Amino acid sequence: NDRPPENRDPTLREIKLYSGFLDRQIDLIQPKIIATLGRFSMVYIMEKFGVEGKYSVGEAHGKEFIVKTDYGKLTIVPLYHPAVALYNVSNKKSLLKDFKVLKKYI
């Protein structure tokens, strides 16, 4: 398990260490959609693909951000991390609604 211990945020060093693997997977797969789960993946992916502006997960969740890549159009859909439903039951409805946005892509 490569998750940071005790549910802490990943360090910049850890993000740099693993981001190369993620970048390579994206290059190989060339996805049409990426659904991010939580703040760190959202910030990384949105910065990587040049999404304008700074967003919190609360502002961006469930929205579709369409960007152009070398291989075509990519839709980024930020989502709350599923653990949010464990800590804040009121966010469970938002999380379920957000997952429905993905339904049209499968």
Phi and psi in degrees as a GROMACS rama.xvg file:
@    title "Ramachandran Plot"
@    xaxis  label "Phi"
@    yaxis  label "Psi"
@TYPE xy
-104.357  21.3206  ASP-2
-79.048  141.881  ARG-3
-58.6471  140.573  PRO-4
-67.0473  155.417  PRO-5
55.8631  30.9171  GLU-6
58.9473  26.3905  ASN-7
-80.2692  162.753  ARG-8
-68.3733  146.583  ASP-9
-68.0764  146.959  PRO-10
-79.7629  163.554  THR-11
-59.1964  -38.585  LEU-12
-60.5392  -44.4326  ARG-13
-65.6074  -40.6128  GLU-14
-61.9279  -45.6426  ILE-15
-63.6347  -37.822  LYS-16
-61.9515  -41.4053  LEU-17
-98.2247  -16.9752  TYR-18
-64.4102  -30.8208  SER-19
-61.1232  -38.8738  GLY-20
-64.154  -44.5239  PHE-21
-63.6833  -44.8268  LEU-22
-59.1088  -41.8633  ASP-23
-64.9679  -41.1403  ARG-24
-62.4185  -42.9714  GLN-25
-62.6317  -42.9474  ILE-26
-60.5841  -40.1787  ASP-27
-73.5085  -43.1437  LEU-28
-80.9544  -34.6832  ILE-29
50.774  61.8076  GLN-30
-68.0277  154.451  PRO-31
-89.6662  -21.5309  LYS-32
-142.692  142.163  ILE-33
-128.393  122.242  ILE-34
-101.802  118.48  ALA-35
-92.7734  146.479  THR-36
-116.205  100.591  LEU-37
95.7717  176.33  GLY-38
-66.446  -47.8418  ARG-39
-67.1664  -42.4828  PHE-40
-68.1586  -37.175  SER-41
-61.8621  -50.5243  MET-42
-61.1288  -44.7184  VAL-43
-61.3785  -50.5653  TYR-44
-67.5596  -42.117  ILE-45
-66.3012  -38.0978  MET-46
-68.5856  -41.6886  GLU-47
-57.4268  -39.9425  LYS-48
-100.495  12.2656  PHE-49
71.2551  31.3863  GLY-50
-67.5624  127.208  VAL-51
-70.6669  142.462  GLU-52
90.3114  164.91  GLY-53
-112.723  131.273  LYS-54
-129.014  147.073  TYR-55
-88.0677  162.301  SER-56
-60.35  -37.3874  VAL-57
-60.0033  -34.2861  GLY-58
-79.817  -34.283  GLU-59
-98.6291  -18.3436  ALA-60
-58.0257  136.293  HIS-61
79.5643  -4.8717  GLY-62
-91.5666  155.403  LYS-63
-106.617  123.803  GLU-64
-110.716  116.872  PHE-65
-102.061  127.137  ILE-66
-129.113  159.395  VAL-67
-99.2341  138.571  LYS-68
-124.265  176.554  THR-69
-62.3722  -25.1923  ASP-70
-104.281  3.59481  TYR-71
129.498  -161.033  GLY-72
-78.7247  141.003  LYS-73
-130.953  132.825  LEU-74
-105.289  127.632  THR-75
-107.518  125.985  ILE-76
-121.801  101.264  VAL-77
-71.3423  139.387  PRO-78
-130.649  154.63  LEU-79
-62.2775  150.32  TYR-80
-67.501  137.299  HIS-81
-54.856  -26.6777  PRO-82
-63.0612  -19.3516  ALA-83
-59.9284  -31.301  VAL-84
-68.5189  -25.3441  ALA-85
-74.8905  -34.5974  LEU-86
-92.0427  -25.0961  TYR-87
-142.848  95.1974  ASN-88
-58.8148  -31.6802  VAL-89
-65.3169  -22.8016  SER-90
-80.9184  -10.5575  ASN-91
-61.2959  -41.6345  LYS-92
-62.6708  -42.1056  LYS-93
-62.3584  -42.6764  SER-94
-61.4096  -46.7068  LEU-95
-63.5657  -40.927  LEU-96
-62.1363  -42.3233  LYS-97
-63.02  -39.9699  ASP-98
-62.7435  -29.0028  PHE-99
-66.0657  -26.3298  LYS-100
-59.8382  -36.1445  VAL-101
-71.5476  -22.2478  LEU-102
-56.3106  -35.9996  LYS-103
-71.1886  -11.179  LYS-104
-94.965  -5.86739  TYR-105
